[in-house]
Every structure is written in structure tokens, then in C-alpha cells.
Amino acid sequence: RDAEKYFIFVGVSVLQAMVACSVCFFFSACFSVFAVANLLVSMFYVMTMIFSGLLVSVNKWPDGTRWIGYLSFCKYSYELLVENEFEGLEFKC
């Protein structure tokens, strides 16, 4: 089971890196000026990380911004990794 969890972790991490590279390619194809593309990609990544639910809890988001979380690819990879890590574990308090 540990090997399966490891390969799921590696697979999700590789897919997240591929999506991030694809976003960079998209912005670089849309803008001919490197500085503009670099700035917009950086802003996109910050917003993606903020609305992934890792840095700021979903309950603390403003009411009109909850839909942004569904556009965040970090949200889905983070949820997959958490599910992979904690599936089947039992904690005693």
C-alpha cells in the first residue's frame, strides 16, 4: 500500500507540474512582451494558491469569490494528495 501511495503522490505532482508549465506556455503565447507574461503568470499562480484552500480556509473567503476555488488546479491536486495521505488512517484523541 505504501508503494501505491508513493506512485499516486508522484503522479499527482507530475500532473500538477505539467499543468503549471501549460499555464506558462499559454501566457507566453498570448503576450509578446516577456515582462507582461511573467507578471501575469505570477499573479495567476498567487491567486491559484490563495484560492486552493491551503493558505486561506474556504470559510474565510468573501462570499462572491468561492467560485474562483473551482478554477484553481492547486485545489484539486492538494485535495488528492490529502486524500491519498490520510485514507484509511484512524486517530485516537
Wavefront OBJ file of the C-alpha trace (Angstrom):
o trace
v 0.000 0.000 0.000
v 2.915 2.377 0.669
v 4.253 1.960 -2.858
v 0.804 2.685 -4.278
v 0.535 5.882 -2.222
v 4.011 6.915 -3.317
v 3.240 6.482 -7.016
v -0.061 8.347 -6.627
v 1.908 11.177 -4.985
v 4.454 11.218 -7.805
v 1.732 11.071 -10.463
v -0.251 13.951 -8.965
v 2.925 16.008 -8.550
v 3.967 15.429 -12.162
v 0.497 16.305 -13.456
v 0.449 19.488 -11.367
v 3.847 20.478 -12.785
v 2.594 19.813 -16.319
v -0.471 21.996 -15.768
v 1.739 24.763 -14.361
v 4.009 24.551 -17.429
v 0.967 24.640 -19.702
v -0.251 27.822 -18.000
v 3.162 29.407 -18.544
v 3.126 28.411 -22.217
v -0.390 29.817 -22.595
v 0.535 33.198 -21.118
v 3.765 33.372 -23.116
v 1.811 32.649 -26.315
v -0.766 35.342 -25.523
v 1.687 38.168 -24.767
v 4.702 39.108 -26.854
v 6.402 41.050 -24.048
v 8.138 38.704 -21.618
v 7.758 41.027 -18.614
v 3.971 41.217 -19.071
v 3.617 37.447 -19.398
v 5.862 36.899 -16.377
v 3.869 39.329 -14.244
v 0.502 37.860 -15.219
v 1.655 34.281 -14.653
v 2.952 35.251 -11.210
v -0.358 36.916 -10.344
v -2.278 33.892 -11.637
v -0.204 31.491 -9.528
v -0.631 33.595 -6.385
v -4.403 33.687 -6.856
v -4.428 29.957 -7.602
v -2.536 29.191 -4.398
v -4.643 31.541 -2.278
v -7.900 30.029 -3.502
v -6.704 26.429 -3.281
v -7.806 26.226 0.349
v -4.317 25.555 1.682
v -3.288 29.104 2.563
v -6.704 30.571 3.352
v -9.601 28.486 4.654
v -12.606 28.237 2.340
v -14.837 29.517 5.150
v -12.876 32.795 5.297
v -13.212 33.632 1.594
v -15.502 36.552 0.723
v -18.950 35.416 -0.417
v -18.588 36.349 -4.079
v -15.216 34.653 -4.547
v -15.951 30.994 -3.781
v -16.281 30.163 -7.477
v -12.600 31.050 -8.003
v -11.606 27.997 -5.961
v -13.085 25.737 -8.626
v -10.698 27.234 -11.211
v -7.630 26.523 -9.073
v -5.683 23.496 -10.242
v -3.770 23.588 -6.946
v -7.037 22.938 -5.096
v -7.629 19.637 -6.855
v -4.070 18.377 -6.544
v -3.965 19.397 -2.873
v -7.218 17.539 -2.165
v -5.951 14.449 -3.989
v -2.708 14.454 -2.013
v -4.506 14.896 1.320
v -6.913 12.077 0.480
v -4.020 9.866 -0.584
v -2.052 10.546 2.593
v -4.821 10.167 5.174
v -7.008 7.488 3.586
v -7.540 4.558 5.939
v -5.837 6.124 8.955
v -7.503 6.169 12.353
v -6.574 8.684 15.017
v -7.261 8.343 18.720
v -7.829 11.528 20.653
l 1 2 3 4 5 6 7 8 9 10 11 12 13 14 15 16 17 18 19 20 21 22 23 24 25 26 27 28 29 30 31 32 33 34 35 36 37 38 39 40 41 42 43 44 45 46 47 48 49 50 51 52 53 54 55 56 57 58 59 60 61 62 63 64 65 66 67 68 69 70 71 72 73 74 75 76 77 78 79 80 81 82 83 84 85 86 87 88 89 90 91 92 93
